[in-house]
Each structure stands twice: as C-alpha cells, then as structure tokens.
C-alpha cells in the first residue's frame, strides 16, 4: 500500500521510516512525503490515482501556505473515483478542527504525538 505523508516538519519522514522499517523492507508499505499541501497536490497530479495503486494520505493540519484542511477539501473534490483515504494528524486535537475535518470528508483524525500502535491497527498492518 502506498502512503503519502504530508507534514512540514522534516523529522516526520525519519520517524515514519523508522516506525515502519519492517513493513517497508517486506514491501507491505511504500511512503512518499510532501512538506506542504501544494506539494501533496502536485504528487497526486503526477501519480494519477485513477490509474495507480490506492493511496492513503496522512496529513498534518497546521502547515504554512495551504493548511491540511484546505488540502483535504481539494482532495475530496478532485479525487472522487474512488477518493483516497485521508487521515488528519494534528497536535491540536480540539473539537473545532475535528468537526471541520469530518465535515470536509476526513476518514479519520489522529493527534500528535502519533500513537504508532493505534495507527498500525487502523491501517490493518
């Protein structure tokens, strides 16, 4: 399964590669990373999901430029056959962000620091 992780913090890339080292080595998962909402949309455009393997997108909410919530809205509008699964990840697990994410079509909502055991369960790994 292909994952796109969108987060402006570069250490997130290292963290995901470490936490999923076994699954990456066994070919169960493959990660792509984007450091902004704009980069994520560019990645999705270049790797047209209608012809490609399913992507699960894990996106931070608070990023410079396009926020994760804006990105979520654009993804759910443009990619709807079938829409990729989008999990929002934020350090701010407040009700307002949660409600807005769900209204925009988020499939799940996680808070930082990420509980990788819980994430594995949700990803069925």
N, C-alpha and C positions, 0 to 999 in steps of 0.2 A: 504494500500500500504506500502511496506517495503522500507525504505530508508537506505542507507549506507553512512555515512558522514565520509570523510577521511580528517583529519587535525591534524597536530602535536601540535596545541595549544589546551590544555585541556579545556579551558574555552568555547570553541565552543560547547562542549557537553551540558554544562549547558544552554548556550544561546539557542540552538535548542530546548531543553526540555522545557524551559520557553516559547518561542515564539509559540510552537505548543502544549502547555499544553492541550487545549480544544480538539484538534484533536486526541491527544494520549489517553486522557480519554474516548473519544467517540469511540475509536477503528478504526478511519479512517486511522491513520498512526502508524507505528512502526519504531523506529530508532535503528540502530546498528551503532557503532562508531569504527573507526580504526585510530590509531595515526601515521600510516606510510603506504606507498604503499605496502610494504611487508605484513603487517597485513591485508590490504584490500584483497589482492590476496588469502591469507590464508582463510579469511572469505568466499570469493566466492567459493573457492575449497570445503570447509566444508559444504557449503549450496548450493550445485549444482543447479544452476539457471534453468537448463532444467527441473528439477522436482519440482521446488519451485515457489512461487509467484514472480511476477515481482519485480525487484529491480531498484530503481533509485539511482544513485551514484552521490553524490556531493563531488567533490574533490578539495582540495587546490592544487595549482601548486608548490609552493616553500616549500619543506619539506626536512629534512635531509635524506640521503640514496636515495631511489628511488623517483624521482620527480613525481608530478601529471601527467606531460605529458608522462613520461615513463609508469606510471600505465595505463593511457588512451590507449596507444598503445598496451599494453599487453592485456587489457580487450577486446578491439575491435578485436584483432587477435584470442583470445581463445574462447570468448563467442559470437558466431555469429548466434545462432539459438534459439530464437532471441537474439540479443545483448541487454544488459541492456542500458538504457538511462543514459548518463553521462553528467553532468553539471560541468564545471570547475569554480572554485571560486578563485580569486586572488586579492591581494592588488595592484598588478601591472597590470593595465588594458591596457598595451601597445599593439601596433599593432602586434609586433613580437610574443608575447605569444598568442594573439588571432589567428593569422594566423596559427601558429604551431598547436594549439589545434584543429582548424577546419580541418586542413589537416589530423590530426590523427583520426578524426571522432567524435569530441565532438558534443553533441547535443545542447549545449547552453554554454554561457560564462557570468559569473557574476563577479562584482567587490566588494571588501570589502570596507567599511562595507556593509554587505548584507542588501539589502532592502527587508525585510520580506513580505511587502505588494506585491511587484513585484514577489517575489518567490512564494507566495501563488497563484497568478494569473497564473504563469507558470505551477504550479503543479495542477491547477484546483481544489483548495481547497476552 
